[in-house]
């Protein structure tokens, strides 16, 4: 029987399955996935052997950024269902032994949120300072040089207040003012609402964007030796600045220290998305043991660079930083914001990449369809929905290619996702990889995923053990995971040529192997 402390630390080393609700399963016949659809498919998720699900936003929203623009934190958008549907989903997940984590977008709201509607009315109403408002420069230009992640200035003029408001993302996503104590109090109330409903945790979107520099100082230009900005592409002007003042401010630590006792009151876990160009030190601070968030992830392995050297460098950087704070990391190779890993790094090598992901020290986020080895879908411009992609087309096609519907049945209408035309097209390339096809094939990626997840559960060293890299030739990762009673040695050949590594022997290109060395533990 697990102790209370073990129950509360379920997140440490957990595998969390991310569900993008618009694209998982449609039960309403409108071409958009919904909460009852998720409930219908929970048994499938539980059979994978994951510990929890993370559901991307399903709150009331005008859907300018597909739910990441929240208009009401406490209500379900009608396209996804009702609060009663969420309660049913939560109950079913718990019956199946799955924890439920939900997305919370605290850094900004929709411009349709009642708070912003009131804030923009005047400069002296009760919520006038709930958002980041600032005067124009004498020549009418924005207050400073801050840029939006989605391109262009991060400031939008509002004619009623005759001021600019800050938006780190879309103009319809105004940033909340965390320097206002009432804002922090209100947001903690929104988190409490869902804690009281019984959710097991939260994924906090863009959590390092929550506090801005109160002096509104200009960001300096990026330096040539800064390296690429990991959070955006090089053709985005956002990459031309060093983001010293528009995000990642030290005052955010105090808010996270207010958040943690609330989470602990309900035994809820937390994971923060840290979109920073130098994420590891920030992740270490954000997850300092017992003080702030439980775990955090960055864009470190969500990049185009999938070399063994890059992976080792990023893993070692995080290990060094969290080792000083007792923090905890989380790793992901795919999610709803980046091209799918099977296309980004190594087509047809899904099993090796999944084994690598499950072998790293930390918790794991597994994106829907990753267990099927789905490649990035090709969405033509005329069917594109993502505003980010529309702004940067054709060099950047946006995020729709990883958000297309899940293929459940190869020969069913719309792959079994919906009886209607879906909001994004069902990829023809995904149908041969549908769930029913892979269920019938014992050699499929789906079956391999279940085996690998069971393997991870069987080894305490993989869930929570120490990690130590061993010497290896270029293109190869060789490391050890260990606890006092469990020790594994693993090798991953991420090169295009076979290599010989002792004690494994010959490892084929894009192959991997492991041995248990537990018997050598004295």
Phi, psi and omega in degrees: 000134182284143175284167179298321180293323177294321178297317181288339180259026181303332185290338186286105184088007182291156170253121186247122184267117182275129177247123174264101196300328181300336190238012185268302179200126178266124176251350184266348181074027180249006178086003180236130178297160187209177182294315176301328177295319177299314180303319180300327186259007183295328179297320176300315181297316181299322180295338177297325182101019177280166181268330188206165169243146171243123181256120176298164193307136176234015184281165179302131189198148171285355175063030173294327174238032172054049173102341177277012171238089190277128176260340177204111183292342188252009182228151177272136176294138182305332180292338180261344181128220186224171174300324177297323176296321178294319179300320179293320178298314182298315181296317181293318178301316180294324175301325183272003179082017180261133170282155181236120175247141180239155179282133173237125181253094186263343185286335183206167174234182167283154173288355176268355178295142182302327179298315182288323179302322177285318183300324184278356182293322184196175179269000185228018177277166185303336180247022184298331181253019179283343178238171185270097179255145180207153179286152172289157168294162182307333180269008177088356181279166183301160184300329179203192188263013184299144183244152175279145175302329183270010175104139178084184182298148176273008182243138178235130180285136175242119189287334181290310180277345183055046177218165172266148169241152183274136172220112181286344182236239180288157176299336180273012179234073182295140180283136174285152182263097182286352173284350177268115182303326181295329178294313178300317179300316182296318181293322175297327175295324178292320178295317179300322180305314182282329173300316181293337176283343176106012177293155184265353180172180185221144166254119183264111183292138172044045191290342176274000175268005190287337182230135178250165176293121184295337180273356178055042179290145177298144169283140175284161176291153176294147178263155183300326182268010177290336185083175182293147174282112190291342186272346180219169176282159182294337181275004176266127181301340176305331181285353184269002179239155166267118190273072184274338190235342183271352180200178173056040181276148183297335180297340180296332179300323181291324176294316180297329177287338172281327182288320187300315179300326177296314178298317181295328178303326183252002183068028182269139179267165181216146174225130181253136172275118182249099179265079182227150183289339176231070192289321188306314179299323180292318178300321179295318178292317183294334183248018179310130192313118173075001188252325187226239179285160178282321183204165181211155173226160180233190179265016189302322180249017176256030187255172176286333181280114179242026182288156177299323181295318179296314182298313181299317181300314183290321179295316181293324177299315181292318179302319180298316184287312183288340176296338181271344183241354186072021182283184184214132180261170175219138184244144176216144175254342179216154166196193187283000184250351186226157176303147183298145186299326182297334177264328184288318189248305189208094177305138176068016178242035186300321184295317179297316181294322179293318178299320178297311180304316183284353181261346182286154179284125181134183173275174187223137169251126180246120185274142181309133182091343177295328179289348177259353183071031183295135173277170175297134178278149178263112180250117181292157185304321184292344178253002182294139179247332188288121179296331178297315179293320179298324182289328186246009177299145003263354182298325178235123185268007178083194188256003184292333183296338177258002185248007181291162187299148175294133176270110182267321183223125185301317189259006180275162175303130180050037176062020181081003180282318185204157174274354181243169175297125184285163183297330168236150185294143170291124183288127177297330179289342181272336185299319177295347180255014184301158182304314184295327177294314184286330175301324184277357184241108183295345180262009186286165176297324179299312179295321178297323179299314180298320180295316182293322178293323176293320177301316179297318181296329183283347186241105176305330180298326181283327182281327186210006185282170176290163180228135180218123178282145179245159180303141181203151176290169178304140178085003184234138172252127181226117183209169182239139171241134186207149165235185180295337185237358186217129180218131178234144171244130187230150176222137178230117179267101182261027178250174182267009180230147177293148178224154176255123181229125176276139012264022189269334186087215184280124177249118182294165176305133181056033175252174180208164179201162176210155174223148174270128177245026182299329183293342180273356180282124182268000000 
